[in-house]
Amino acid sequence: MDAEDTIQRGDSQSANEPSPEADQTAPQETKTWLMRAETAPSVEEAIIYLNQVNASLPTHPEAKQITYQIIQKLLMHDPFLLYLNETDDLYHVRNGDRLALIVPKDRSIPEPYPARGPIWLQIAYRWLFMALLGLLLAGLGAMVFATLAAVAAIGANFQPLSKADRIRSLVVLILSGGLWLGGLLLGVILLVHVI
């Protein structure tokens, strides 16, 4: 609180003196790190404190604003940022002086295109494909894999599905029944030829 009062009076150098005490008292407090970033004597120290805030709370609006201001100053001095990696919420970059920065993203995460279907239906499709290939093994593989495809299609109906996905699961169920019968027919034909 003393540091905040000092900052409001415009004396940022004096405000930085009680900051280490606040840092020891409440090391997880976002406000402490932001205050230290604002009163830091150098840009490097400010970046260290902002990285703490951005890593723990990437959506903090004040931290974003201060981070963007510091990046703007750095880019005015040296227009270079090296992309290191990213997460869903943050970019990890480095400037020309090799200062590591954690920058919050201001965009939403795009949905994959095409959108992935329900997992049970994807499993049912795989088993159905395997059942189709199982017809080559005198129908025995088709009987096993068609049964697994039917179980996965039935399992998909216990999940929240759209109307189109429910129809797809029904189609998988019908096709797996047909492949199972085809596998049974081929198995009987094989058995007749063997006997």
Secondary structure, 3 states (H helix, E strand, C coil): CHHHHHHHHCCHHHHCCCHHHHHHHCCCCHHHHHHHHHHCCCHHHHHHHHHHHHHHCCCCHHHHHHHHHHHHHHHHHCCCEEEEEECCCEEEEEECCCCEEEEECCCCCCCCCCCCCCHHHHHHHHHHHHHHHHHHHCCHHHHHHHHHHHHHHHHHCCCCCCHHHHHHHHHHHHHHHHHHHHHHHHHHHHHHHHC
